[in-house]
């Protein structure tokens, strides 16, 4: 079993899984810019291997992926690491789809794509309440009024993760 609160210098570990490499790397870059330690995987199978090495505190996963979907991936990872929390992001699946396929023991949150970056950070902060406010990227973003860098903001819009605010 992977240990609880593996935070390196106050940084929670987030594993981002999406079969769309652009989406996964954009989320990785954005969350890293916000102060999280982030790893990526591009399939459910790769995510399970990565989770064994990376020990995530939070799994952020797409639902509709190849042979192993996000719910199956989350089920396997949380069996290996019961303290890992799960946030599903999907532009196709609904909360009902997740509820009808997820095992009852799986505790998760769900957000539809497109999502505002601060809503994403707030969801993550809610799911990782053990982080002190001083290390909370959502609180720091509000305090500093920081927003994604221009390049990352453009990638968030282009991938459909964020609605254009023009």
N, C-alpha and C positions, 0 to 999 in steps of 0.2 A: 504494500500500500504506500502510495506517495504521501509524504508528510504535509501537514497543514501549515499555512502561512509561510511559504517559501520565499518571501519577499526579500529581494536583494536591495539593500539600501532604501527600504520603504517602497520599492516598486513591485506592484502586483504583476504576476505573470499571466499574460493572455495569449491563448492559442487561437488564431483566426483560421477558419477552414472554409474554403470556397473553391469549387472547381473552375471558377472564372479567375484566372491568375491576376488579371488587372484589378478585380474587386478585392481579392485577398491582399495583394501588395499595397493597394491604396489604403485599406483599413490598417494594415501593419504600419505603414508610414505615418498615418494620422495618429494612431494610438501611441506610437513611439514618440512622436512630436509632443504629445501630451504628458509624457513621463512614464508610460508603462513599459515593461519589458515584454516584447512581443515576438512570437514565432508564427510561422505560417505553414499551412499544409494545403495541398490542392486536391485531396481526395480523402474519403473517410479512412481508408486503409493507411494512408500516409499520416493522418492525424493521430491515429492510435499509436503508431510507432513514435511519432514526435512527442506525444504526451508522456510516454514512458521515460523519455530522456529529459524533457523540458519541465515537467511537473507543473502544469498550469493551475492557476487559482480560478480562472474563468475560461470557458470555451465559448467563443463566438463563432457560430456555424450557420452556413446556409443549410437549407433542408433538402432541396432537390439537387442531388449530386449523382455520380455514377452508380456503381454496383452497391455501394454502402451509402445509404442516405444519412442526413444529418442526425435524425433521431436514433438510428442504429449506432452511429458513431458516438453520439453523446452517451448512449446506454453503455457501450463498451468502456469508454473513458471514465465515466463515473463509477463503474464497477471496480476499476483499477484504482481510482482516486475519488473516494466518496465525498471529499470536501470541495471538489471542483464544481463550480457553479456553471450553469449553461444559459446562454443567451442565443436564441435563434433569430436570424435575420432572413426574411424571405420576400421576394417580390412575386412569388407564384403561390406558395402554400399559405394556408390560413391557420389561425389559432386552432380552429376545429380540426384541421388535418393533423396537427401535432397532438392534440388531445386524444384523438381516436387511435393513434398509433404508439404513443409514448407509454412505457410502463408506468404504473402508478408510483413507483419509488423515485422516478426521475423528477427532480425539482428544476424548473426552468422558467425563463421569461421569453416573451416573443415580441418582436418588432417587425412591422412591415417596412420593406424598402419602398420608398425613399424615406430617409430619416434625417432630421436636422442633427448636425454634429453635437450640439449641446444636449439634445435629448438622448443621444447615444451615450455621452459621457455621464449623464445623470442616471441612466439605466445601469451602467457599469458601476457607478458609485453606490447605488442602491444594492447591487448584488455583491459588492465587496465592502460591507460595512465596517470590517475590522481595520481598514486603513484609516489612520488618523487624518483629520481634516488638513493638517499641514502637508500631507502627501497626496491629497485627493485632487487629481487633475481637473475634475469638473469644478470644484470650488476654486482652484487656482485660475482656471479659465475665466470664471466669472469675476474673480477679484482683479485680474489683470486685463479683463476684457479682451483676452486673446482669442483669435479665431484661427482656423487652419491657414497655413501659408497659402499664397496664391496658387502655387503649383498643385498642392494637395487639394485645395478647394476645387480647382478645375477638374482634377481627376475624380473627386467625389461626385461632381455633377455629371461628368461624362459617363461614369459607370452606373449612374442611376441610384447611387446610395444617398444622394442629397439632391433636393430640388433646387433649381437655379433661383437665386433671389434677385435677379436683375429686374 
